[in-house]
Amino acid sequence: MHFAVVKSRTIKIVIAMIIVCVLLAVSFSGARLAEVFFGYSTRLVPVYSVDTDEKQVAISFDAAWGADKTEGILEILKEYDVTATFFLVGFWVDEYPETVKKIDDAGIEIGTHSNNHPDMVKLDASTIKSELTSSIEKIEKITNKKVELFRPPFGSYNNTLIEEAEKLGLITIQWDVDTLDWKGLSAADMCSRVTKSVKNGSIVLMHNNSDNILDGLRMILDRLKMQGYKITSIGQLVYKNNFTIDRNGVQHQA
């Protein structure tokens, strides 16, 4: 009898461990189930890159300060017949509404980068929602297009931020290739950083007003095209529905 009780208990423990493993292997919804059933917090993760067999990468530009080089970026993108994604801060939209219109008219995707560029992990859920909705409304008023992507300022995030963004229908986006253009790197150094790290499904981070962005962008597009990559927007790269995100931020089609 004692043996039967021990054996039954062992079987129950094994089954429980299997359930835990299954829950932890699933992103987003699985993470929340783990919190519900087992009472501990699991960290949600934005999209850093996309799991794809296609040789394609997405170029993105964060815009918070200055716009002098934005039209030059648009001209280069048109010259190379590629698209990209701009993440705009609300106060930048306020200051440069005509430039926002030009970005949209060029067929370039626009996402939100918050309204005031705060470190949003320091904000409560209500303030996060206000930051996002304010910036979204400003962008959509100009473009008449739904904003679907969000990039957190400073790349700083937590579960609350990702959950609030998700409630608004936003996919939270990071990057896996950083040009470090904001540090004043040369065009050659920026290009070298990209070509050393890029892979199928990569998301490249750039800034619209960094010192050498125009020369750097030309060099990067040249090199990526030579390597056979299709260059696209993040919206065309990511999966919009039925996806999971693993602990490394790689988005997979479910």
N, C-alpha and C positions, 0 to 999 in steps of 0.2 A: 504493500500500500504506500509506504514512504517513497519507494522508487517511482511509483506512478505519479505521485504529487510533484516530485522533483522534475521528472521528465515533462510533465504538463507545464510547469513553470518555465522550464528552459525553452520550450516551443513558443510560449507566449512572448518571452524576451526576444527571441530571434525574429518573430513576426513584427514586433514593435520596432526593432532596429531596422528592418527592411522598409517599413513605412517611413521612418525618419529619413533614411537615405533617399527614398523616392521624392519626398517633399523637398529636401535640400537640393536635389538635382534640378528642380524646376525653378525658373526665374519668375519674378513678379508675383503671380498668383500663388505659386508654390511657397514663396517666402512668407506671404501673408497667412497661408494655411499653417505653416510651421509656427508662426506667432500665436495663432488661435489655439492650436492643439497642444503645444508644448511650452508656451509661456515664455519664450525668449525672443529677443529681437534679432532679425537678420537684415543685413545691409542691402538695400536696393542699389542698382548700378545703372548709370546712363549708357547710351550706345557710344562706344569708342571706335568700333569698326564693324564691318558686316562680313559674315561668312558667305562667300560667293565663289563660284568657279569661274565667273566672268572676270576678265582682266580690266577692271574699272576702278577708278578712285574718284573721290569727291573733293573739290576744292572749296574752302570756306573762308570768309573774311568777317572779322568782328569790327564793328564800327561804333566807337564811343566818342572819340575826340578827333576833330578835323575831317575835312572832306576834299582837300586840295587834289588828291590823287585818284579819287573815286572814278571820275570820268575817264581817266587814263586806263584804269583797270577794265572798265567796260569796253573800251576800244580794243584792248589787247584780247579780251575774251571773244569779242566779235571777230577779230582778225584770225584767231585760231579755231574759230567755229566750235567753241565749247561753252558750257554753262557753269554755274557755280551757285553758292548760297551765301547771302549776306545776313548776318545777325546784327540787328539794329537796336540800340538803346533808345528809350523813349525820348530823352532830352535831345538826342542827336536828330531824331525825326522832327522834333519841334524846330530845331535850328536849320535843318536842311530839307524841308519838304519837297522842294523841286528836285533835289538829288535822289530822294526816295522814289519819286515819280520816274526819273530817268532809269534807275535800277530796274524798276518794275517794267517799264516800257521796253527795256532790253531783253526781257524774258528771263531775268535772273530771279531766282527764288529768294524770298525774304522770310527770316524767322526772327523771333524776339530774343533780345539779350538783356531783358528786364527794362524797367522804366528809369531807374536812377543809378544803376550799376553798383548796388550794395553787395556786401558779402551776405548772401541770402540765407545761409545756415544760421545766422544770428537773428533772423526774423521769425515771428510766429506765423502760423498758417494763414491767418487773416491778412496779415501784411504781405505775405508772399502772393496771395491771390490778388491783392490790389496792385502789386508791382506788375504782375503778368497781365492782368486784364487791362490796365491803363496803357501799357505799351502795345498790346494787341489792338486795342481800339484805335490808337493813333495810326498804326500801320495799315489796318484794314480800311480806315476812312480814306486813305490815299489810293490804295491798290484795288479795293473792292474784291480782294482775294483772302481766303481763310488762312490764317497763320497756323501752321501745324508743327513747327519745330521750335525748340527753346534751347539756348546755350547759357548755362549759369555763369555769371561774372566770376572771374578768377578761377573758373573750373571747380568752384567750391559747391558741394552738394551734400544733402543728407536724405533720409527717407521721407521726411515731411515735404521737402522741396519737390522731390520726384513725384510723390503722391498728389500734391496740389497741382502740379503741371499736368499730370495724367487726367485729373478731373476736368481740366479745361481742354482736353483732347490734344495735348502737346506731347511729342516724343522728346525726351531730354537727350541732348547730343553733346558729346565731348569730342575728342580727337585722339588718334594714335600716332600722328606725325606732326611735330611742332617745328615750324621754321625758325622760331625765336627771332623773327624779323624785328620785333619791338626792341630788341637789344642793339639794333643798329648793325646787324651782321651784313656782310657784303652779299651781293647777288650770288656769287659763287659758293659762299658758305651756306647760304639758305638752300641752294640747289643740292649741295652735297648732303645736307641733313635729310632732305626729302628722298633722294635716290637711294640712300643707304638704308632707309627704314620702310619705304613704301612697299605695299603688297596688295593683292586683290582685296578690295573692300575697304581700303584705308580711307580715313578722313584727315585731310591736311588742314592745319590751322595757320591762317595768315591774318594780317590786320590791314585795314584799308588805307592807313596813312603813315605806315612805317617808312623809314628813311629810304630804303632801296627796294621798295615793293615792286615798282614797275620793271626794273631790270631783272629783279629776282623772279617775278612771275613769268616773264618771257623765257628765261633760262629753264625754269621748272617745267613749263609747258612743252618746250622743245625736247627736253630730256624724257619726260613721261611719254610723249608721242613716239619718240625714237624707240622706247622700250615696249611700245605696243599697247599702252594703256588708253582706254576710253576715259575721258575726263567729263564728269557730270556733276549735277547738284546732289546734295545729301538726300533730298526728297525722292530723287530717282534711284538712289542707291539703297536706302533702307527699306525694310519690310514695314508696311503700314498696319497690317493685321496678322493675327496668328503667328506671333513670334515669341521667342524667348531670348533672354540676355544672360550669358553665363557670368561667372564671378570676375572674369577678365574684361567684361564690357563688350564681348563679341556678340552681335545680334545674329540669331539663327532663325531660319524659317521653321515654324513648328510643323 
